[in-house]
């Protein structure tokens, strides 16, 4: 068997006519400004053009545009169609003129195709069929051109891409915001209040009088070291120890004018957390003047949650918290959870949090925001599946 490829073979689709030509009884009246518009017989007709035999005195040239009127006889009724013809070929021997239709309207194209198709199939054309063809939409939308960026310039394409990217970013940001809001609504619990709690020791005024601090706030003081000095009147020191004969006005005035000075010492190795009485201010006996925080004391966080967050603040639950004035996010574990007021059914819960890293005692009393995140992690999904009995 010969398997050689014949390069001279051409497929019929490469050489066939664009439009089928048929012999159809039709006439063409030439309307090129002639006083008596001649009527010629059409040799053949197609959807793209026609040919006719030109009279001897009306020989056009190639490239001329001829205006004419196609005339058909259908059901003893005349059908006329005004057309423009572009001369494409001339046969000098037979005066045969080949023309191509120009600027045909959609209804004219539909009518021509219906007449040609019916003639080829051997059907009888009726005026009703022609009118029905003209009434319906016989055309579809043109296909989109996908080359050269739809006719846009480089700047236009860049602007379109930038605009599309902007819309995508805005949509992505909106989706992320909604997703975060929904996640925070269903999986994150926030405390209603909280503060850094550190065990403190109170130092009280031993006598009535004025006080002067020897240590600045947040300053370190060793156990037994001077903490402050105070001045009190001799009369206050001897009150209750004077004999009746010594309670003379002159004696009392003399004792009141005398001042005794004393020194208060620190009961521990501490840090001065707060000074509640200013220097030189009068303080009564037993009034708290200093709050001390023992050194190397682990600070904890006390927070308040609502009762509906009961399952999220169980002892052992992990939480994150942020201290006011400190942008660092700390983590810790809940060590206890109790009702805020054991005497009644309170709607709040008080939890104590042990930080993973020790907090500075200088943060004592600062407000704290606590967040309990119980998001859909693997353990969370396992717990939910176990609770559902799966």
PATOR-220820 format. One record per residue (C-alpha): residue in three letters; x, y, z; chain; residue number from 0. Coordinates in steps of 0.2 Angstrom, whole numbers, plus 2048, in hexadecimal, padded with zeros to 3 digits. Layout:
<recs>
{rec ALA; {X; Y; Z}; A; NUM};
...
</recs>
This chain:
<recs>
{rec UNK; {800; 800; 800}; A; 0};
{rec UNK; {807; 811; 7FB}; A; 1};
{rec UNK; {807; 81C; 80B}; A; 2};
{rec UNK; {80F; 82B; 803}; A; 3};
{rec UNK; {807; 83B; 805}; A; 4};
{rec UNK; {801; 844; 7F6}; A; 5};
{rec UNK; {805; 857; 7F8}; A; 6};
{rec UNK; {7FA; 85B; 7E9}; A; 7};
{rec UNK; {7EA; 855; 7F2}; A; 8};
{rec UNK; {7DE; 863; 7F7}; A; 9};
{rec UNK; {7CF; 861; 802}; A; 10};
{rec UNK; {7BF; 866; 7FB}; A; 11};
{rec UNK; {7BB; 872; 809}; A; 12};
{rec UNK; {7CB; 87C; 804}; A; 13};
{rec UNK; {7C5; 87E; 7F2}; A; 14};
{rec UNK; {7B2; 87F; 7F3}; A; 15};
{rec UNK; {7A8; 88F; 7F0}; A; 16};
{rec UNK; {7A3; 89A; 7FF}; A; 17};
{rec UNK; {791; 89A; 7F9}; A; 18};
{rec UNK; {787; 88E; 7EE}; A; 19};
{rec UNK; {782; 896; 7DD}; A; 20};
{rec UNK; {771; 891; 7D6}; A; 21};
{rec UNK; {767; 895; 7C7}; A; 22};
{rec UNK; {757; 89D; 7CD}; A; 23};
{rec UNK; {74A; 8A7; 7C3}; A; 24};
{rec UNK; {74E; 8B9; 7C8}; A; 25};
{rec UNK; {751; 8C9; 7C0}; A; 26};
{rec UNK; {75C; 8D8; 7C4}; A; 27};
{rec UNK; {757; 8EA; 7C0}; A; 28};
{rec UNK; {766; 8F5; 7BE}; A; 29};
{rec UNK; {764; 906; 7C7}; A; 30};
{rec UNK; {774; 910; 7C2}; A; 31};
{rec UNK; {76B; 920; 7BD}; A; 32};
{rec UNK; {765; 919; 7AC}; A; 33};
{rec UNK; {756; 922; 7A5}; A; 34};
{rec UNK; {74E; 911; 7A1}; A; 35};
{rec UNK; {755; 905; 7AE}; A; 36};
{rec UNK; {759; 8F5; 7A5}; A; 37};
{rec UNK; {753; 8E4; 7AB}; A; 38};
{rec UNK; {75F; 8D5; 7AA}; A; 39};
{rec UNK; {75D; 8C3; 7AD}; A; 40};
{rec UNK; {768; 8BC; 7BB}; A; 41};
{rec UNK; {773; 8AD; 7B6}; A; 42};
{rec UNK; {777; 8A6; 7C7}; A; 43};
{rec UNK; {774; 8AC; 7D9}; A; 44};
{rec UNK; {77C; 8A8; 7EA}; A; 45};
{rec UNK; {77C; 8AF; 7FB}; A; 46};
{rec UNK; {78B; 8B9; 7F7}; A; 47};
{rec UNK; {788; 8C0; 7E6}; A; 48};
{rec UNK; {781; 8BD; 7D5}; A; 49};
{rec UNK; {785; 8BE; 7C2}; A; 50};
{rec UNK; {77C; 8C5; 7B3}; A; 51};
{rec UNK; {77E; 8C9; 7A1}; A; 52};
{rec UNK; {781; 8DB; 79E}; A; 53};
{rec UNK; {779; 8E5; 790}; A; 54};
{rec UNK; {785; 8EA; 782}; A; 55};
{rec UNK; {783; 8FD; 787}; A; 56};
{rec UNK; {785; 8FA; 79A}; A; 57};
{rec UNK; {796; 8F1; 79D}; A; 58};
{rec UNK; {79D; 8F5; 7AE}; A; 59};
{rec UNK; {7AF; 8F4; 7B4}; A; 60};
{rec UNK; {7B6; 8E9; 7C1}; A; 61};
{rec UNK; {7B5; 8F3; 7D2}; A; 62};
{rec UNK; {7A5; 8FC; 7CD}; A; 63};
{rec UNK; {796; 8FC; 7D9}; A; 64};
{rec UNK; {786; 8F9; 7D1}; A; 65};
{rec UNK; {775; 8FD; 7D9}; A; 66};
{rec UNK; {767; 8F1; 7D4}; A; 67};
{rec UNK; {757; 8E9; 7D9}; A; 68};
{rec UNK; {754; 8D6; 7DA}; A; 69};
{rec UNK; {743; 8D1; 7D5}; A; 70};
{rec UNK; {73B; 8C0; 7D9}; A; 71};
{rec UNK; {72A; 8B9; 7D5}; A; 72};
{rec UNK; {723; 8AF; 7E3}; A; 73};
{rec UNK; {710; 8AA; 7E4}; A; 74};
{rec UNK; {70D; 8B6; 7D5}; A; 75};
{rec UNK; {713; 8C4; 7E0}; A; 76};
{rec UNK; {723; 8CE; 7DD}; A; 77};
{rec UNK; {731; 8CF; 7EA}; A; 78};
{rec UNK; {73D; 8DC; 7E7}; A; 79};
{rec UNK; {74E; 8DF; 7F0}; A; 80};
{rec UNK; {759; 8EE; 7EE}; A; 81};
{rec UNK; {76C; 8E9; 7EE}; A; 82};
{rec UNK; {77D; 8F0; 7EB}; A; 83};
{rec UNK; {789; 8E6; 7E0}; A; 84};
{rec UNK; {79B; 8E7; 7DF}; A; 85};
{rec UNK; {7A2; 8E1; 7CE}; A; 86};
{rec UNK; {7AF; 8D4; 7D1}; A; 87};
{rec UNK; {7B1; 8CB; 7C0}; A; 88};
{rec UNK; {7AD; 8CE; 7AD}; A; 89};
{rec UNK; {7AD; 8C2; 79F}; A; 90};
{rec UNK; {7B0; 8CC; 78F}; A; 91};
{rec UNK; {7AA; 8BD; 784}; A; 92};
{rec UNK; {799; 8BC; 78B}; A; 93};
{rec UNK; {797; 8CC; 795}; A; 94};
{rec UNK; {794; 8C2; 7A4}; A; 95};
{rec UNK; {796; 8CD; 7B4}; A; 96};
{rec UNK; {79A; 8C5; 7C5}; A; 97};
{rec UNK; {795; 8D0; 7D4}; A; 98};
{rec UNK; {796; 8CF; 7E6}; A; 99};
{rec UNK; {788; 8D6; 7F2}; A; 100};
{rec UNK; {78C; 8E5; 7FC}; A; 101};
{rec UNK; {784; 8EB; 80D}; A; 102};
{rec UNK; {776; 8DF; 80D}; A; 103};
{rec UNK; {76B; 8E0; 81C}; A; 104};
{rec UNK; {766; 8D2; 827}; A; 105};
{rec UNK; {755; 8D0; 820}; A; 106};
{rec UNK; {75C; 8CF; 80E}; A; 107};
{rec UNK; {768; 8C2; 813}; A; 108};
{rec UNK; {75B; 8B8; 81B}; A; 109};
{rec UNK; {750; 8B9; 80C}; A; 110};
{rec UNK; {75D; 8B4; 800}; A; 111};
{rec UNK; {763; 8A5; 80A}; A; 112};
{rec UNK; {751; 89F; 80C}; A; 113};
{rec UNK; {74E; 8A0; 7F9}; A; 114};
{rec UNK; {75E; 898; 7F5}; A; 115};
{rec UNK; {75C; 88A; 802}; A; 116};
{rec UNK; {74A; 886; 7FC}; A; 117};
{rec UNK; {74F; 886; 7EA}; A; 118};
{rec UNK; {75D; 87A; 7ED}; A; 119};
{rec UNK; {752; 86E; 7F7}; A; 120};
{rec UNK; {744; 86F; 7EA}; A; 121};
{rec UNK; {737; 877; 7F5}; A; 122};
{rec UNK; {72A; 883; 7EE}; A; 123};
{rec UNK; {72D; 894; 7F6}; A; 124};
{rec UNK; {71D; 89D; 7FC}; A; 125};
{rec UNK; {71B; 8AF; 802}; A; 126};
{rec UNK; {716; 8A9; 813}; A; 127};
{rec UNK; {727; 8A1; 815}; A; 128};
{rec UNK; {730; 8B0; 810}; A; 129};
{rec UNK; {726; 8BB; 81C}; A; 130};
{rec UNK; {729; 8AE; 82A}; A; 131};
{rec UNK; {73C; 8AF; 826}; A; 132};
{rec UNK; {73C; 8C2; 827}; A; 133};
{rec UNK; {733; 8C2; 838}; A; 134};
{rec UNK; {73F; 8B6; 842}; A; 135};
{rec UNK; {751; 8BA; 847}; A; 136};
{rec UNK; {75C; 8B0; 83C}; A; 137};
{rec UNK; {76D; 8B6; 843}; A; 138};
{rec UNK; {778; 8B3; 852}; A; 139};
{rec UNK; {784; 8BE; 85B}; A; 140};
{rec UNK; {795; 8BF; 854}; A; 141};
{rec UNK; {7A3; 8B6; 85D}; A; 142};
{rec UNK; {7AE; 8BF; 868}; A; 143};
{rec UNK; {7C0; 8C3; 861}; A; 144};
{rec UNK; {7CD; 8BC; 86D}; A; 145};
{rec UNK; {7DC; 8C4; 865}; A; 146};
{rec UNK; {7E6; 8D3; 86A}; A; 147};
{rec UNK; {7DE; 8D5; 87B}; A; 148};
{rec UNK; {7CD; 8D9; 873}; A; 149};
{rec UNK; {7D4; 8E9; 86B}; A; 150};
{rec UNK; {7DB; 8F1; 87A}; A; 151};
{rec UNK; {7EC; 8F9; 87B}; A; 152};
{rec UNK; {7FA; 8F5; 887}; A; 153};
{rec UNK; {7F4; 902; 893}; A; 154};
{rec UNK; {7E2; 8FD; 891}; A; 155};
{rec UNK; {7E6; 8EB; 895}; A; 156};
{rec UNK; {7F1; 8F0; 8A4}; A; 157};
{rec UNK; {7E3; 8FB; 8AB}; A; 158};
{rec UNK; {7D6; 8ED; 8A8}; A; 159};
{rec UNK; {7E2; 8E1; 8B1}; A; 160};
{rec UNK; {7E5; 8EE; 8BF}; A; 161};
{rec UNK; {7D2; 8F1; 8C1}; A; 162};
{rec UNK; {7CF; 8DE; 8C2}; A; 163};
{rec UNK; {7DC; 8DB; 8CF}; A; 164};
{rec UNK; {7D5; 8E9; 8D9}; A; 165};
{rec UNK; {7C4; 8E2; 8D9}; A; 166};
{rec UNK; {7CB; 8D1; 8DD}; A; 167};
{rec UNK; {7D5; 8D8; 8EC}; A; 168};
{rec UNK; {7C6; 8E2; 8F2}; A; 169};
{rec UNK; {7BB; 8D2; 8F1}; A; 170};
{rec UNK; {7C8; 8C8; 8FA}; A; 171};
{rec UNK; {7CA; 8D5; 908}; A; 172};
{rec UNK; {7B7; 8D5; 90A}; A; 173};
{rec UNK; {7B6; 8C2; 90A}; A; 174};
{rec UNK; {7C4; 8C2; 917}; A; 175};
{rec UNK; {7BB; 8CF; 922}; A; 176};
{rec UNK; {7AB; 8C5; 922}; A; 177};
{rec UNK; {7B4; 8B5; 925}; A; 178};
{rec UNK; {7BD; 8BC; 934}; A; 179};
{rec UNK; {7AD; 8C4; 93B}; A; 180};
{rec UNK; {7A4; 8B3; 93A}; A; 181};
{rec UNK; {7B3; 8AA; 942}; A; 182};
{rec UNK; {7B4; 8B7; 950}; A; 183};
{rec UNK; {7A1; 8B5; 953}; A; 184};
{rec UNK; {7A1; 8A2; 954}; A; 185};
{rec UNK; {7B2; 89D; 95A}; A; 186};
{rec UNK; {7BA; 8AB; 964}; A; 187};
{rec UNK; {7B5; 8B1; 976}; A; 188};
{rec UNK; {7BA; 8C2; 97D}; A; 189};
{rec UNK; {7BB; 8C6; 98F}; A; 190};
{rec UNK; {7B0; 8D4; 995}; A; 191};
{rec UNK; {7BF; 8DB; 9A1}; A; 192};
{rec UNK; {7CF; 8D5; 9A7}; A; 193};
{rec UNK; {7DF; 8DB; 9B0}; A; 194};
{rec UNK; {7F1; 8D6; 9B5}; A; 195};
{rec UNK; {7F0; 8CF; 9C7}; A; 196};
{rec UNK; {7FF; 8CF; 9D3}; A; 197};
{rec UNK; {7FF; 8CB; 9E5}; A; 198};
{rec UNK; {802; 8DB; 9EF}; A; 199};
{rec UNK; {807; 8E0; A01}; A; 200};
{rec UNK; {800; 8EF; A09}; A; 201};
{rec UNK; {80B; 8FB; A14}; A; 202};
{rec UNK; {801; 905; A20}; A; 203};
{rec UNK; {805; 915; A2A}; A; 204};
{rec UNK; {80A; 911; A3C}; A; 205};
{rec UNK; {806; 922; A43}; A; 206};
{rec UNK; {7FC; 931; A3E}; A; 207};
{rec UNK; {807; 93D; A35}; A; 208};
{rec UNK; {80F; 942; A25}; A; 209};
{rec UNK; {819; 936; A1A}; A; 210};
{rec UNK; {828; 937; A0E}; A; 211};
{rec UNK; {82C; 929; A02}; A; 212};
{rec UNK; {83E; 923; A00}; A; 213};
{rec UNK; {83B; 918; 9F1}; A; 214};
{rec UNK; {834; 91D; 9E0}; A; 215};
{rec UNK; {825; 914; 9D9}; A; 216};
{rec UNK; {82A; 904; 9D0}; A; 217};
{rec UNK; {83A; 905; 9DA}; A; 218};
{rec UNK; {842; 8F5; 9E2}; A; 219};
{rec UNK; {844; 8F4; 9F5}; A; 220};
{rec UNK; {84C; 8E7; 9FF}; A; 221};
{rec UNK; {845; 8DF; A0E}; A; 222};
{rec UNK; {848; 8EA; A1E}; A; 223};
{rec UNK; {84E; 8F9; A13}; A; 224};
{rec UNK; {847; 90A; A17}; A; 225};
{rec UNK; {837; 90D; A0D}; A; 226};
{rec UNK; {831; 91D; A14}; A; 227};
{rec UNK; {832; 92A; A22}; A; 228};
{rec UNK; {824; 931; A2C}; A; 229};
{rec UNK; {822; 93F; A38}; A; 230};
{rec UNK; {815; 93F; A46}; A; 231};
{rec UNK; {812; 94A; A56}; A; 232};
{rec UNK; {818; 946; A67}; A; 233};
{rec UNK; {807; 947; A6D}; A; 234};
{rec UNK; {801; 939; A62}; A; 235};
{rec UNK; {80F; 92E; A68}; A; 236};
{rec UNK; {80B; 931; A7B}; A; 237};
{rec UNK; {7F8; 931; A79}; A; 238};
{rec UNK; {7F1; 926; A86}; A; 239};
{rec UNK; {801; 925; A90}; A; 240};
{rec UNK; {800; 937; A99}; A; 241};
{rec UNK; {7FB; 939; AAB}; A; 242};
{rec UNK; {7ED; 945; AAF}; A; 243};
{rec UNK; {7F8; 952; AB6}; A; 244};
{rec UNK; {802; 952; AA6}; A; 245};
{rec UNK; {7F2; 956; A9C}; A; 246};
{rec UNK; {7F4; 969; A9E}; A; 247};
{rec UNK; {7F2; 974; A8F}; A; 248};
{rec UNK; {803; 97A; A90}; A; 249};
{rec UNK; {80A; 969; A90}; A; 250};
{rec UNK; {7FF; 963; A82}; A; 251};
{rec UNK; {804; 972; A77}; A; 252};
{rec UNK; {816; 96E; A7B}; A; 253};
{rec UNK; {814; 95B; A76}; A; 254};
{rec UNK; {80A; 960; A66}; A; 255};
{rec UNK; {818; 96B; A60}; A; 256};
{rec UNK; {825; 95D; A61}; A; 257};
{rec UNK; {827; 951; A52}; A; 258};
{rec UNK; {82D; 93F; A52}; A; 259};
{rec UNK; {835; 938; A42}; A; 260};
{rec UNK; {834; 925; A3E}; A; 261};
{rec UNK; {839; 91A; A2F}; A; 262};
{rec UNK; {82E; 90C; A27}; A; 263};
{rec UNK; {837; 8FD; A20}; A; 264};
{rec UNK; {833; 8F1; A12}; A; 265};
{rec UNK; {82C; 8E0; A18}; A; 266};
{rec UNK; {833; 8D7; A09}; A; 267};
{rec UNK; {83D; 8D8; 9F9}; A; 268};
{rec UNK; {830; 8E1; 9F0}; A; 269};
{rec UNK; {82C; 8EE; 9E2}; A; 270};
{rec UNK; {822; 8FD; 9E6}; A; 271};
{rec UNK; {813; 8FB; 9DC}; A; 272};
{rec UNK; {809; 90A; 9E2}; A; 273};
{rec UNK; {80B; 919; 9EE}; A; 274};
{rec UNK; {7FA; 91D; 9F4}; A; 275};
{rec UNK; {7FF; 92C; 9FF}; A; 276};
{rec UNK; {809; 93A; 9F7}; A; 277};
{rec UNK; {818; 941; A00}; A; 278};
{rec UNK; {815; 94D; A0E}; A; 279};
{rec UNK; {802; 949; A0E}; A; 280};
{rec UNK; {7FA; 945; A1F}; A; 281};
{rec UNK; {7F5; 933; A22}; A; 282};
{rec UNK; {7EC; 92B; A30}; A; 283};
{rec UNK; {7F1; 91C; A3A}; A; 284};
{rec UNK; {7EE; 90C; A31}; A; 285};
{rec UNK; {7EC; 914; A1F}; A; 286};
{rec UNK; {7F4; 90A; A11}; A; 287};
{rec UNK; {802; 915; A09}; A; 288};
{rec UNK; {80B; 908; 9FF}; A; 289};
{rec UNK; {807; 8F8; 9F5}; A; 290};
{rec UNK; {816; 8ED; 9F2}; A; 291};
{rec UNK; {818; 8DF; 9E6}; A; 292};
{rec UNK; {824; 8D1; 9EB}; A; 293};
{rec UNK; {832; 8CE; 9DF}; A; 294};
{rec UNK; {832; 8BE; 9D4}; A; 295};
{rec UNK; {81F; 8BD; 9D6}; A; 296};
{rec UNK; {816; 8B5; 9C8}; A; 297};
{rec UNK; {808; 8C1; 9C1}; A; 298};
{rec UNK; {7F8; 8B9; 9BC}; A; 299};
{rec UNK; {7E9; 8C0; 9B2}; A; 300};
{rec UNK; {7D8; 8C2; 9B8}; A; 301};
{rec UNK; {7CA; 8C3; 9AB}; A; 302};
{rec UNK; {7B7; 8C3; 9AB}; A; 303};
{rec UNK; {7AD; 8BA; 99E}; A; 304};
{rec UNK; {79A; 8B8; 99B}; A; 305};
{rec UNK; {791; 8A8; 9A1}; A; 306};
{rec UNK; {78D; 8A3; 98F}; A; 307};
{rec UNK; {7A0; 8A1; 98C}; A; 308};
{rec UNK; {7A0; 894; 999}; A; 309};
{rec UNK; {7A7; 886; 98D}; A; 310};
{rec UNK; {7B5; 891; 987}; A; 311};
{rec UNK; {7BD; 896; 997}; A; 312};
{rec UNK; {7BE; 885; 9A0}; A; 313};
{rec UNK; {7CE; 882; 9AA}; A; 314};
{rec UNK; {7DC; 87C; 99F}; A; 315};
{rec UNK; {7D6; 886; 990}; A; 316};
{rec UNK; {7E3; 890; 986}; A; 317};
{rec UNK; {7E0; 8A3; 984}; A; 318};
{rec UNK; {7E9; 8B2; 97D}; A; 319};
{rec UNK; {7EA; 8C3; 985}; A; 320};
{rec UNK; {7F1; 8D4; 982}; A; 321};
{rec UNK; {7F6; 8E0; 990}; A; 322};
{rec UNK; {7F2; 8F3; 98E}; A; 323};
{rec UNK; {802; 8FC; 989}; A; 324};
{rec UNK; {80A; 8EC; 983}; A; 325};
{rec UNK; {807; 8E7; 971}; A; 326};
{rec UNK; {80E; 8D5; 973}; A; 327};
{rec UNK; {801; 8C8; 973}; A; 328};
{rec UNK; {803; 8BC; 982}; A; 329};
{rec UNK; {7FC; 8AA; 984}; A; 330};
{rec UNK; {7F7; 8A1; 994}; A; 331};
{rec UNK; {7EC; 894; 99B}; A; 332};
{rec UNK; {7DD; 895; 9A6}; A; 333};
{rec UNK; {7E0; 88E; 9B7}; A; 334};
{rec UNK; {7D0; 892; 9C0}; A; 335};
{rec UNK; {7BE; 897; 9BB}; A; 336};
{rec UNK; {7B2; 89D; 9C8}; A; 337};
{rec UNK; {7A2; 8A7; 9CA}; A; 338};
{rec UNK; {7A4; 8B9; 9CD}; A; 339};
{rec UNK; {799; 8B9; 9DC}; A; 340};
{rec UNK; {796; 8A9; 9E4}; A; 341};
{rec UNK; {788; 8B0; 9EF}; A; 342};
{rec UNK; {77D; 8B1; 9E0}; A; 343};
{rec UNK; {77B; 8AB; 9CE}; A; 344};
{rec UNK; {786; 8B7; 9C5}; A; 345};
{rec UNK; {786; 8B8; 9B2}; A; 346};
{rec UNK; {799; 8BA; 9B2}; A; 347};
{rec UNK; {7A7; 8AF; 9B4}; A; 348};
{rec UNK; {7B8; 8B3; 9BC}; A; 349};
{rec UNK; {7C7; 8AA; 9B5}; A; 350};
{rec UNK; {7D9; 8AA; 9BA}; A; 351};
{rec UNK; {7E6; 8A8; 9AC}; A; 352};
{rec UNK; {7F8; 8A2; 9AF}; A; 353};
{rec UNK; {803; 8AA; 9A1}; A; 354};
{rec UNK; {810; 89F; 998}; A; 355};
{rec UNK; {81D; 8AC; 99A}; A; 356};
{rec UNK; {81F; 8B6; 9AA}; A; 357};
{rec UNK; {818; 8C8; 9AA}; A; 358};
{rec UNK; {821; 8D7; 9B1}; A; 359};
{rec UNK; {81A; 8DC; 9C2}; A; 360};
{rec UNK; {819; 8EE; 9BC}; A; 361};
{rec UNK; {80A; 8E9; 9B1}; A; 362};
{rec UNK; {800; 8E6; 9C1}; A; 363};
{rec UNK; {7EE; 8ED; 9C0}; A; 364};
{rec UNK; {7EF; 8F1; 9AD}; A; 365};
{rec UNK; {7E0; 8EC; 9A3}; A; 366};
{rec UNK; {7E1; 8DC; 998}; A; 367};
{rec UNK; {7D7; 8D6; 989}; A; 368};
{rec UNK; {7D5; 8C3; 989}; A; 369};
{rec UNK; {7D0; 8B9; 97A}; A; 370};
{rec UNK; {7CB; 8A6; 97A}; A; 371};
{rec UNK; {7CD; 89F; 968}; A; 372};
{rec UNK; {7C4; 88E; 966}; A; 373};
{rec UNK; {7C5; 88E; 953}; A; 374};
{rec UNK; {7C2; 87F; 948}; A; 375};
{rec UNK; {7D3; 876; 94B}; A; 376};
{rec UNK; {7D6; 863; 94A}; A; 377};
{rec UNK; {7D3; 861; 95C}; A; 378};
{rec UNK; {7C3; 86B; 95C}; A; 379};
{rec UNK; {7BC; 861; 94D}; A; 380};
{rec UNK; {7C1; 851; 957}; A; 381};
{rec UNK; {7B8; 857; 967}; A; 382};
{rec UNK; {7A9; 85C; 95D}; A; 383};
{rec UNK; {7A8; 84B; 954}; A; 384};
{rec UNK; {7AA; 842; 965}; A; 385};
{rec UNK; {79D; 84C; 96D}; A; 386};
{rec UNK; {791; 847; 95E}; A; 387};
{rec UNK; {795; 835; 960}; A; 388};
{rec UNK; {79E; 833; 94F}; A; 389};
</recs>
